[in-house]
Amino acid sequence: MNKFYRYLYVFNLVLFCFSCENKTHKTQKINIDTISIKIDDNYMHNYTSLKNIVYENNFYAFNKATYSIDIFDICENKVIKKINISKEGPNGINNIISFNVFSNTIVLENEIYYYMIDHRGMIIKKIKKENLEISKKYVGYDYLSKYQISIANYEDLVYDSKNGKIFFPIYHIEQENLYNKNFIATLDFNNENTDTIPIRYSALFKNTYFGKLSKPQFIIKGDSLIYNFGNSSKIFIYNTSNNNLIEKDIKSNYTNSISQSIETTFSVKEILDHFFHSIHFLGVQYDSYRNQFYRLHRNKSDDPSAFNNRETFLTILDANFDILEEIKLPINIYPFYNITAEGLIFQFLNGLEEDKFSYMILNSESISKVNCISYKINDDDPSINKTKVIPKEQNRLKQDAVFDVSLVESGKISEYIYKNMVYPESDYNNHKEGRVYIMLKSDDAGHIIDYKIMNEATAASDEMKKEALRIAQTIRRVNRNNISIFFHVNFSVEKYMKAKKHKTGHETDE
């Protein structure tokens, strides 16, 4: 009997060690709530997840019935504005596939054009897709817009507002041999030039075909192009300024890390079945409220109806792409979401009410709520005007820094910060680093009327917070109609020294 228990003990110990070794990251309980916004007949109870986006805690959704972009205040749960889109005439846009929202503009597309419009719905510029072509030196490549190469438009329209470029995938005619081919191109909205990004399909695609799961999915964050493919758990971070490429394998606790390949002699039905029923890793998304990333992936299934009820998992990553949590999501939601201060919002597949627009808010240990701030977007609303006067004594400038208090363009705030930062002496000497998240609010002329730390700073000392607020106070004016700007004051000794060296033109003794 004692021998039996010894064997049993050893067996349980081995089983315990095995489970610990394979449980590479924690799973957490999630909190789910339902938010419903009262709507009338001019609004839709179910806005398609493929044509909506959150910007500054306002939910922008395309309303096909009224042909408008409807805007909801997520903090106050109410409709606040419609942007009416013309179908005909000089400002006519016939159909909308996808769009993205920025402070002064909205970039959108249909089957024929890319458009840039203002927040009144007036066209600023449009570019005809058929007039675009990749340079002839990339032999064998054709430019095809997303609607031609996607089953559906799951990704947002990727636009780099800093450099004025749209990023789009390149589709190669010989789909069974993608290895070492470029797969991302850019369109400069100003001069209408196209170019390719110097990154190529990896050896994973050598003599192996994954159908529609071979298509790249990507986002822009600063100088980083972050991309992945639907067939693999790997995430790639490409630095566009120095061409450095980092690879991270974000494996799941629940599923395999790679999809099954498909034969090159495929039929249309086979490629659709493969796409809908294989393991599918969706694109990475960045959460600016919490400085972290998310990736959804769906498990394989042999159920013909599995597109709507397959297991779906959310992986939460920190700023360095290390796993914080992996969450199994409820079944009755679309596998698409938006990021807000309240949490992640998903739309339901069923259980909708005709007089309400409803969605699910998801929180967890790693997706905590932050302060929800309502943003006015109606240019004619008098409440946008100055509501807070910053005392003059708070705007006094330090003697030991050089400041430019003229207009600071939103795309150059990072440069402005390092030009004017005074690193707290004790933190600098102790090589202590941190990050403070700041919000600036302006009136319609661009004059700053409010500023504050948005949420708890990341490993930042009190002196860093004071310095971040001091820098924020020196910014007097930004681009017109920005309304609000978010940015990090990043206390990095290395970046601070590089900026100081660049400013003075020589090394310092510090």
C-alpha positions as CSV (number, residue, x, y, z in Angstrom):
1,M,0.0,0.0,0.0
2,N,2.8,2.4,0.9
3,K,4.4,1.6,-2.5
4,F,1.2,2.4,-4.3
5,Y,0.9,5.8,-2.6
6,R,4.5,6.6,-3.4
7,Y,3.8,5.9,-7.1
8,L,0.6,8.0,-6.8
9,Y,2.6,10.9,-5.2
10,V,5.3,10.8,-7.9
11,F,2.6,10.7,-10.7
12,N,0.8,13.7,-9.2
13,L,4.1,15.6,-8.8
14,V,5.0,15.0,-12.4
15,L,1.5,16.0,-13.5
16,F,1.7,19.2,-11.4
17,C,5.1,20.1,-12.8
18,F,3.9,19.4,-16.3
19,S,0.9,21.7,-15.9
20,C,3.1,24.5,-14.4
21,E,5.6,24.2,-17.3
22,N,2.8,24.5,-19.9
23,K,0.9,27.3,-18.1
24,T,3.1,30.0,-19.5
25,H,0.8,32.9,-18.6
26,K,-2.2,33.5,-16.3
27,T,-5.9,33.4,-17.2
28,Q,-8.2,35.8,-15.4
29,K,-11.9,36.2,-14.8
30,I,-13.5,38.9,-16.9
31,N,-16.2,41.4,-16.1
32,I,-19.0,41.9,-18.6
33,D,-21.6,44.7,-18.7
34,T,-24.1,45.7,-21.3
35,I,-24.5,49.3,-22.4
36,S,-27.6,50.4,-24.3
37,I,-28.1,53.8,-26.0
38,K,-31.6,54.9,-26.7
39,I,-32.1,55.7,-30.4
40,D,-34.9,56.7,-32.7
41,D,-35.8,55.7,-36.2
42,N,-32.9,57.6,-37.8
43,Y,-30.4,55.4,-36.2
44,M,-29.6,51.7,-36.5
45,H,-29.9,49.2,-33.6
46,N,-27.1,47.1,-35.2
47,Y,-24.2,49.0,-36.8
48,T,-21.9,46.6,-38.7
49,S,-18.7,46.0,-36.8
50,L,-16.8,46.4,-40.1
51,K,-17.7,50.0,-40.5
52,N,-17.2,51.7,-37.1
53,I,-14.3,53.0,-35.0
54,V,-13.8,54.7,-31.6
55,Y,-11.9,58.0,-31.5
56,E,-11.5,60.0,-28.3
57,N,-14.3,58.1,-26.5
58,N,-16.7,58.8,-29.3
59,F,-18.1,55.9,-31.3
60,Y,-18.2,56.6,-35.1
61,A,-20.5,54.2,-37.0
62,F,-21.6,54.2,-40.7
63,N,-25.4,54.4,-41.0
64,K,-26.3,53.0,-44.4
65,A,-30.0,53.9,-44.1
66,T,-29.4,57.6,-43.6
67,Y,-26.0,57.5,-45.4
68,S,-24.2,59.2,-42.5
69,I,-21.5,58.6,-40.0
70,D,-23.3,58.6,-36.6
71,I,-21.4,59.6,-33.5
72,F,-22.2,58.3,-30.0
73,D,-20.7,59.6,-26.7
74,I,-19.6,56.5,-24.9
75,C,-19.2,58.2,-21.6
76,E,-22.7,59.7,-21.5
77,N,-24.4,57.0,-23.6
78,K,-26.1,59.2,-26.1
79,V,-26.1,60.3,-29.8
80,I,-24.3,63.6,-30.2
81,K,-23.9,64.2,-34.0
82,K,-24.3,62.9,-37.5
83,I,-21.9,63.6,-40.4
84,N,-24.0,63.5,-43.5
85,I,-22.3,62.0,-46.6
86,S,-23.3,63.0,-50.1
87,K,-23.9,60.2,-52.7
88,E,-23.7,62.5,-55.7
89,G,-22.2,65.7,-56.9
90,P,-18.6,67.1,-56.2
91,N,-18.7,65.7,-52.7
92,G,-20.4,62.5,-53.6
93,I,-19.1,59.2,-52.2
94,N,-20.9,56.1,-53.5
95,N,-20.6,53.4,-50.8
96,I,-18.1,53.2,-47.9
97,I,-16.0,50.1,-47.3
98,S,-14.0,51.3,-44.3
99,F,-12.8,54.5,-42.6
100,N,-10.5,55.9,-39.9
101,V,-11.0,59.0,-37.8
102,F,-8.4,61.7,-36.9
103,S,-8.4,65.1,-35.3
104,N,-9.0,67.1,-38.4
105,T,-9.9,64.6,-41.1
106,I,-11.6,61.2,-41.8
107,V,-9.9,58.9,-44.3
108,L,-12.1,56.4,-46.0
109,E,-12.4,54.2,-49.1
110,N,-14.8,52.6,-51.4
111,E,-14.2,50.2,-54.3
112,I,-12.9,52.9,-56.6
113,Y,-11.4,55.7,-54.5
114,Y,-9.5,56.6,-51.3
115,Y,-11.0,59.8,-49.8
116,M,-9.9,62.3,-47.2
117,I,-12.9,64.4,-45.8
118,D,-13.3,66.9,-43.0
119,H,-15.6,66.4,-40.1
120,R,-18.5,68.1,-42.0
121,G,-18.4,65.4,-44.7
122,M,-16.7,67.7,-47.4
123,I,-14.1,66.0,-49.6
124,I,-10.6,67.4,-49.2
125,K,-9.0,65.0,-51.6
126,K,-9.7,61.7,-53.4
127,I,-7.4,59.3,-55.3
128,K,-8.6,56.8,-57.9
129,K,-7.3,53.3,-57.1
130,E,-6.9,52.1,-60.7
131,N,-4.4,55.0,-61.3
132,L,-2.1,53.6,-58.7
133,E,0.6,51.0,-59.5
134,I,3.6,49.6,-57.7
135,S,7.0,50.4,-59.4
136,K,7.8,48.2,-62.4
137,K,10.9,46.9,-60.7
138,Y,8.7,44.7,-58.5
139,V,8.0,42.3,-61.3
140,G,5.0,40.0,-60.9
141,Y,3.2,42.3,-58.5
142,D,-0.2,43.8,-59.1
143,Y,-1.8,46.4,-56.8
144,L,-5.2,45.2,-55.8
145,S,-7.4,47.0,-53.3
146,K,-8.5,45.2,-50.1
147,Y,-12.0,44.4,-51.3
148,Q,-10.5,42.3,-54.1
149,I,-8.3,40.1,-51.9
150,S,-10.3,39.8,-48.7
151,I,-13.3,37.6,-47.8
152,A,-14.4,40.6,-45.8
153,N,-12.9,43.9,-44.5
154,Y,-12.0,42.9,-41.0
155,E,-9.1,45.3,-40.7
156,D,-9.4,49.1,-40.3
157,L,-8.1,51.4,-43.0
158,V,-4.5,51.8,-42.0
159,Y,-3.4,55.4,-42.3
160,D,-0.3,57.0,-40.9
161,S,-1.4,60.6,-40.1
162,K,2.1,61.6,-39.2
163,N,3.6,60.9,-42.6
164,G,0.3,61.1,-44.6
165,K,0.5,57.6,-45.9
166,I,-2.0,54.7,-46.4
167,F,-0.6,51.2,-45.9
168,F,-2.1,48.3,-47.8
169,P,-1.3,44.7,-48.6
170,I,0.3,43.5,-51.9
171,Y,-1.3,40.4,-53.4
172,H,1.0,38.2,-55.4
173,I,-0.5,36.3,-58.4
174,E,1.5,33.1,-57.7
175,Q,-0.2,32.6,-54.3
176,E,1.5,29.2,-53.7
177,N,5.0,30.8,-53.6
178,L,4.9,33.8,-51.4
179,Y,8.3,33.3,-49.8
180,N,10.7,36.3,-50.0
181,K,8.1,38.5,-51.7
182,N,7.2,42.0,-50.4
183,F,3.7,42.2,-48.9
184,I,3.1,45.8,-47.7
185,A,3.0,48.9,-49.9
186,T,2.3,52.6,-49.1
187,L,0.4,55.4,-50.8
188,D,1.6,58.9,-50.1
189,F,-1.7,60.9,-50.0
190,N,0.1,64.2,-50.9
191,N,1.9,63.2,-54.1
192,E,0.0,59.9,-54.8
193,N,3.3,57.9,-55.1
194,T,3.3,54.3,-54.1
195,D,6.2,52.3,-52.7
196,T,6.9,49.1,-50.9
197,I,8.1,48.4,-47.3
198,P,11.3,46.4,-47.4
199,I,10.0,43.4,-45.4
200,R,9.2,40.0,-47.0
201,Y,7.3,36.8,-46.4
202,S,9.4,34.5,-44.2
203,A,10.5,30.9,-44.7
204,L,7.2,29.8,-43.2
205,F,5.6,30.5,-46.6
206,K,8.2,28.6,-48.6
207,N,6.4,25.9,-50.6
208,T,3.5,26.2,-48.1
209,Y,0.2,27.9,-48.8
210,F,-2.3,29.1,-46.2
211,G,-5.0,30.6,-48.4
212,K,-6.5,33.8,-47.1
213,L,-4.7,33.4,-43.8
214,S,-1.5,34.4,-45.7
215,K,-2.7,38.0,-45.8
216,P,-0.7,40.4,-43.6
217,Q,-2.6,42.4,-40.9
218,F,-0.8,45.5,-39.6
219,I,-1.0,48.7,-37.5
220,I,1.2,51.8,-37.2
221,K,2.4,53.0,-33.8
222,G,5.0,55.8,-34.0
223,D,7.9,54.5,-36.1
224,S,6.8,50.9,-35.7
225,L,4.9,48.8,-38.2
226,I,3.4,45.9,-36.2
227,Y,2.2,43.0,-38.3
228,N,1.1,39.4,-38.2
229,F,-0.5,36.8,-40.4
230,G,-3.7,34.9,-39.8
231,N,-2.0,31.5,-39.9
232,S,0.5,32.0,-37.1
233,S,0.9,33.2,-33.5
234,K,4.0,35.2,-34.3
235,I,4.0,39.0,-34.2
236,F,6.6,41.1,-35.9
237,I,7.7,44.7,-35.0
238,Y,9.4,46.5,-37.8
239,N,11.1,49.9,-37.1
240,T,10.6,52.0,-40.3
241,S,13.4,54.4,-39.3
242,N,16.2,51.9,-38.9
243,N,14.8,48.8,-40.6
244,N,15.2,46.7,-37.4
245,L,12.9,43.7,-37.2
246,I,11.8,42.0,-34.0
247,E,9.9,38.7,-33.9
248,K,7.8,37.6,-31.0
249,D,6.0,34.2,-30.8
250,I,2.8,34.8,-28.7
251,K,1.7,31.3,-28.1
252,S,-1.7,30.4,-26.8
253,N,-2.5,28.2,-23.8
254,Y,-5.6,26.9,-25.6
255,T,-4.8,26.3,-29.2
256,N,-2.0,25.4,-31.6
257,S,0.3,28.2,-32.8
258,I,-0.1,27.6,-36.5
259,S,-2.9,26.8,-38.9
260,Q,-3.0,23.9,-41.2
261,S,-1.8,24.6,-44.7
262,I,-4.0,24.1,-47.8
263,E,-3.3,22.4,-51.1
264,T,-2.5,24.8,-54.0
265,T,-5.0,23.0,-56.2
266,F,-7.8,24.4,-54.2
267,S,-11.4,25.2,-55.1
268,V,-13.3,28.2,-54.1
269,K,-15.3,26.2,-51.5
270,E,-12.1,24.7,-50.1
271,I,-10.4,28.0,-49.6
272,L,-13.5,29.4,-47.9
273,D,-13.8,26.4,-45.6
274,H,-10.2,26.7,-44.7
275,F,-10.5,30.4,-43.9
276,F,-13.7,30.0,-41.8
277,H,-12.8,26.8,-40.0
278,S,-9.0,26.9,-39.4
279,I,-7.2,28.5,-36.4
280,H,-7.2,32.2,-37.3
281,F,-5.0,34.8,-35.6
282,L,-6.5,38.3,-36.1
283,G,-4.6,41.6,-36.3
284,V,-2.9,43.2,-33.3
285,Q,-4.5,46.4,-31.8
286,Y,-3.0,49.1,-29.6
287,D,-4.6,50.5,-26.5
288,S,-3.4,54.0,-25.9
289,Y,-5.4,54.3,-22.7
290,R,-3.4,51.5,-21.0
291,N,-0.3,51.3,-23.2
292,Q,-0.8,47.7,-24.2
293,F,-1.7,45.5,-27.1
294,Y,-4.4,43.0,-27.9
295,R,-4.8,40.0,-30.3
296,L,-7.8,37.9,-30.9
297,H,-7.6,34.4,-32.3
298,R,-10.3,31.8,-33.1
299,N,-10.0,28.1,-32.7
300,K,-10.4,25.5,-35.5
301,S,-13.8,23.8,-35.9
302,D,-15.4,21.3,-38.2
303,D,-18.9,22.7,-37.6
304,P,-20.2,24.2,-40.9
305,S,-21.8,27.1,-38.9
306,A,-18.6,27.6,-36.8
307,F,-18.0,31.1,-38.1
308,N,-20.3,32.5,-35.5
309,N,-19.9,30.2,-32.6
310,R,-16.2,29.2,-32.7
311,E,-14.1,29.5,-29.5
312,T,-12.5,33.0,-29.5
313,F,-9.6,34.0,-27.2
314,L,-8.2,37.5,-26.4
315,T,-4.5,37.8,-25.6
316,I,-3.4,40.9,-23.7
317,L,0.2,42.0,-24.1
318,D,2.2,44.7,-22.3
319,A,4.2,47.4,-24.2
320,N,7.1,44.9,-24.7
321,F,4.7,42.3,-26.1
322,D,4.9,40.1,-23.0
323,I,1.7,38.2,-22.2
324,L,-0.4,39.6,-19.3
325,E,-3.5,37.5,-19.7
326,E,-5.4,35.2,-22.1
327,I,-9.1,35.3,-21.9
328,K,-11.8,33.0,-23.5
329,L,-14.6,35.2,-24.7
330,P,-18.3,34.6,-24.8
331,I,-19.7,33.0,-27.9
332,N,-22.5,35.4,-28.9
333,I,-20.3,38.3,-30.0
334,Y,-18.6,39.3,-33.2
335,P,-14.8,38.7,-33.1
336,F,-14.2,42.4,-33.5
337,Y,-13.9,45.1,-30.9
338,N,-13.2,48.8,-30.2
339,I,-11.0,50.1,-27.4
340,T,-12.3,52.7,-24.9
341,A,-11.6,54.2,-21.5
342,E,-14.3,52.0,-20.1
343,G,-12.8,48.8,-21.6
344,L,-13.2,46.8,-24.8
345,I,-16.6,47.0,-26.5
346,F,-18.0,44.2,-28.6
347,Q,-21.2,44.0,-30.5
348,F,-23.7,41.2,-29.9
349,L,-24.8,38.8,-32.5
350,N,-28.3,38.5,-31.1
351,G,-30.6,39.8,-28.4
352,L,-30.8,43.3,-30.0
353,E,-33.6,45.8,-29.3
354,E,-35.0,47.9,-32.1
355,D,-35.0,51.1,-30.1
356,K,-31.5,50.7,-28.6
357,F,-28.0,50.4,-29.8
358,S,-26.4,47.9,-27.5
359,Y,-22.9,46.6,-27.0
360,M,-20.9,44.6,-24.5
361,I,-18.1,46.2,-22.3
362,L,-15.4,43.8,-21.2
363,N,-13.0,44.4,-18.3
364,S,-10.4,42.3,-16.6
365,E,-7.5,42.7,-14.2
366,S,-5.3,44.0,-17.2
367,I,-8.1,46.0,-18.8
368,S,-9.0,48.3,-16.0
369,K,-11.3,51.3,-16.4
370,V,-9.7,54.8,-16.7
371,N,-11.4,58.1,-16.5
372,C,-13.9,58.5,-19.3
373,I,-13.9,62.0,-20.7
374,S,-16.5,63.3,-23.1
375,Y,-15.2,65.2,-26.1
376,K,-17.2,67.8,-28.0
377,I,-16.9,67.4,-31.7
378,N,-19.5,69.9,-33.0
379,D,-17.5,72.8,-34.4
380,D,-20.6,75.1,-33.9
381,D,-21.1,74.1,-30.3
382,P,-20.3,77.1,-28.1
383,S,-19.4,74.8,-25.2
384,I,-16.1,74.1,-27.1
385,N,-15.0,77.7,-26.3
386,K,-12.6,78.4,-23.5
387,T,-13.9,77.0,-20.2
388,K,-10.8,77.1,-18.1
389,V,-8.1,79.8,-17.8
390,I,-4.7,78.7,-16.8
391,P,-3.2,81.1,-14.2
392,K,-0.2,83.0,-15.4
393,E,1.9,81.9,-12.5
394,Q,1.5,78.3,-13.7
395,N,2.9,79.1,-17.1
396,R,6.2,80.5,-15.9
397,L,9.1,78.9,-17.7
398,K,12.2,77.4,-16.1
399,Q,15.4,79.3,-16.6
400,D,17.4,76.2,-17.5
401,A,15.4,75.1,-20.5
402,V,14.8,76.5,-24.0
403,F,11.1,76.8,-25.0
404,D,9.3,77.6,-28.1
405,V,5.8,78.7,-27.0
406,S,4.5,79.1,-30.6
407,L,2.2,76.6,-32.2
408,V,3.2,72.9,-31.6
409,E,2.0,70.6,-34.3
410,S,0.4,67.5,-33.0
411,G,2.8,65.2,-34.9
412,K,5.8,67.0,-33.4
413,I,5.0,66.9,-29.7
414,S,7.5,64.1,-29.0
415,E,10.3,66.2,-30.5
416,Y,9.1,69.3,-28.5
417,I,9.1,67.3,-25.3
418,Y,12.7,66.1,-25.6
419,K,13.8,69.6,-26.7
420,N,12.4,71.1,-23.5
421,M,12.6,68.3,-20.9
422,V,14.5,68.8,-17.7
423,Y,15.1,65.4,-16.4
424,P,14.6,65.3,-12.5
425,E,18.2,65.3,-11.1
426,S,17.7,62.5,-8.6
427,D,15.9,60.2,-11.1
428,Y,18.6,60.9,-13.7
429,N,21.5,60.1,-11.3
430,N,19.7,56.9,-10.2
431,H,19.0,56.0,-13.9
432,K,15.3,55.8,-13.0
433,E,12.8,55.9,-15.9
434,G,9.1,56.2,-16.3
435,R,6.2,57.4,-18.4
436,V,3.4,59.9,-17.8
437,Y,0.3,60.1,-19.9
438,I,-0.9,63.6,-20.6
439,M,-4.1,65.1,-22.1
440,L,-4.3,68.6,-23.6
441,K,-7.6,70.1,-24.4
442,S,-7.9,73.1,-26.8
443,D,-10.6,75.4,-28.0
444,D,-11.5,75.6,-31.7
445,A,-8.7,78.0,-32.4
446,G,-6.1,75.6,-31.0
447,H,-5.4,77.5,-27.7
448,I,-4.8,75.1,-24.8
449,I,-7.6,75.5,-22.1
450,D,-6.9,72.4,-20.0
451,Y,-4.3,69.8,-19.2
452,K,-3.9,66.9,-16.9
453,I,-2.5,63.4,-16.3
454,M,-4.9,61.0,-17.8
455,N,-4.3,57.9,-15.5
456,E,-1.7,56.5,-13.2
457,A,1.7,57.0,-14.6
458,T,3.9,54.0,-15.5
459,A,6.7,53.7,-12.9
460,A,7.0,57.4,-12.8
461,S,8.2,59.4,-9.7
462,D,6.4,62.4,-8.3
463,E,9.1,64.6,-9.8
464,M,8.5,63.1,-13.2
465,K,4.8,63.8,-13.0
466,K,5.6,67.4,-12.0
467,E,8.0,67.8,-14.9
468,A,5.4,66.3,-17.3
469,L,2.8,68.8,-16.2
470,R,5.3,71.6,-16.5
471,I,6.0,70.7,-20.1
472,A,2.3,70.4,-20.8
473,Q,1.8,73.9,-19.4
474,T,4.4,75.4,-21.8
475,I,2.4,74.2,-24.9
476,R,0.1,77.2,-25.5
477,R,-1.3,76.3,-28.9
478,V,-1.8,73.3,-31.2
479,N,-3.4,72.7,-34.6
480,R,-6.9,74.2,-35.0
481,N,-9.9,72.0,-34.2
482,N,-7.8,69.2,-32.5
483,I,-10.0,69.6,-29.4
484,S,-7.8,67.2,-27.5
485,I,-4.4,65.6,-27.8
486,F,-3.0,62.7,-25.9
487,F,0.7,62.0,-25.5
488,H,3.3,60.3,-23.3
489,V,6.1,62.1,-21.6
490,N,8.7,59.3,-21.7
491,F,11.5,59.7,-19.2
492,S,14.2,57.6,-20.9
493,V,17.8,58.4,-20.0
494,E,19.1,57.2,-23.3
495,K,16.6,59.2,-25.4
496,Y,17.1,62.2,-23.2
497,M,20.9,62.1,-23.8
498,K,20.5,61.6,-27.5
499,A,18.1,64.6,-27.7
500,K,20.5,66.7,-25.6
501,K,23.4,65.7,-27.8
502,H,21.4,66.6,-30.9
503,K,20.4,70.0,-29.5
504,T,23.9,71.0,-28.4
505,G,25.8,69.3,-31.2
506,H,28.3,67.5,-28.8
507,E,28.5,65.1,-26.0
508,T,27.8,66.3,-22.5
509,D,29.6,65.4,-19.3
510,E,26.3,64.5,-17.5
